[in-house]
Amino acid sequence: MLRIKRVSEVIGKHVYTSEGDYFGQVEEVNLIDNKVEGWRIKVGSGAVAMFGGARGVIIPHQFVKAIGDVFVINKGSLPMREDGAMAPVDISPSAEEQL
């Protein structure tokens, strides 16, 4: 489990993928019921092309591998196509959620 004393300590940290590639910088945290739901990452210039020009992404907290001097995320969690661009993500509610 990842434990942090203050969320403000994480804001501004550099984000790397599990393969060691620079990804961006932590910009904001999403909290729900006093628990971390996800992290908004400002995508670095090298990764912008992978996301079709998007300047930021939300990474769910479950895909964060480590928080220390740097922030490490699981690269396998990113929705990528074979050509290196970000794959479209279906965010519509599932049939169970609609009931």
Long-range contacts (C-beta under 8 A, 24 or more apart in sequence): 2-61, 2-64, 2-66, 2-67, 4-67, 7-31, 7-36, 10-39, 10-67, 10-71, 13-67, 13-69, 13-70, 13-71, 14-70, 14-71, 15-41, 15-70, 15-71, 15-72, 15-73, 16-70, 16-71, 16-72, 16-73, 17-72, 17-73, 17-74, 17-75, 17-78, 18-65, 18-72, 18-73, 18-74, 18-75, 18-76, 19-75, 21-46, 21-47, 21-75, 22-46, 22-47, 23-47, 23-73, 24-56, 24-57, 26-71, 27-56, 30-58, 36-61, 37-61, 39-64, 39-71, 41-73, 49-84, 49-85, 50-78, 50-80, 50-84, 50-85, 50-86, 51-85, 51-86, 52-85, 52-86, 54-86
